[in-house]
């Protein structure tokens, strides 16, 4: 259960009783990945909030939540365009 909560940070968010400093710090990079996915999917405000939580959990992480959200939003758009292009030309 210990590792499960670290690699599933959205579950850890729900279980305050399990939120020890060491678990939060270990889970922060996984929470960043959740934020990246949200940004790629176009959920920018949710992504920014998720990134801010990750920074709270581990202050040693160094990034700007807004810039990171925009970066991954752009990556998501690029991936979508590539997918559409490849489907159009059956590549």
N, C-alpha and C positions, 0 to 999 in steps of 0.2 A: 504494500500500500504506500510505503514511503516514496519509492521511485515513481509510482503511478501519479501521485499528486505533483511531483516535480515536472514530469513530462506532459502533464495535462493541467496547465496552470488555470484554465477556466474552472476546473473542478476545485482547485485549491482556493480560488477566489470565493467560492460558495461556503467553504468550511473554515471559518475564522479560527476555530479551536485548533486547527492543524497548521496555522500560519506562523510557524516559528521563523526567526530571522534567517537561519541557515536554509530552510526550505524556500523561503521567498527569494533569497539571493540566488539559489540554484535554479529556481523556476523562471527567473526573469528572462533569460535568453529564449526560453520556449514561449514565453508571453510575447516577446518581440516578434517571433515567427507568426503568432496568431495575428498580431497587428499588421504584419506585412501582407498576410492573406486578405485581411479586411480591406486594406488599401488597394490591393490588386483588384479586388471585387468592386471597388468604387465606394466603399463605406468609409469615407475619409474621416468624418468626425469620430466614429467608433475606433478607427485605427489610432487617431491621435490620443484618445482617452486611454486606449490599451498601452500605447507607448509610454504615456505619462505614468501609468501604474507600474510598468516595468522599471522605469527610472526610480520610482519610489522604492520598489522592492530591492533594487541594486543600484545605489548611487554611483557605483564605479563605472556603469555604462555611460558612455558619452556620445550623445547624438541629439539633434533637434527634432522633436516629435513631428512638427509641421513639415520640415524638409524631408524627413524619412517617409512620411505618409505620401507626399507629392511624388517622391522618387518611385515608390512602389505602385502608386496609381498609374504613373507613366509606363512602368514595366507591364502592368496589367493591360493597358491599352495597346501597347506594342505587341504583346502576345496574342491579343484578340485579333489585331490586324493581320498578323502572320497566319493565324488559324484561318481567318476568312480568305486570305489570299491563297493559301494552300488548298483549301476546299474548292475555290473557284477554278483553279487550274489542275485539280486532282493530283497534286504533287505528293 
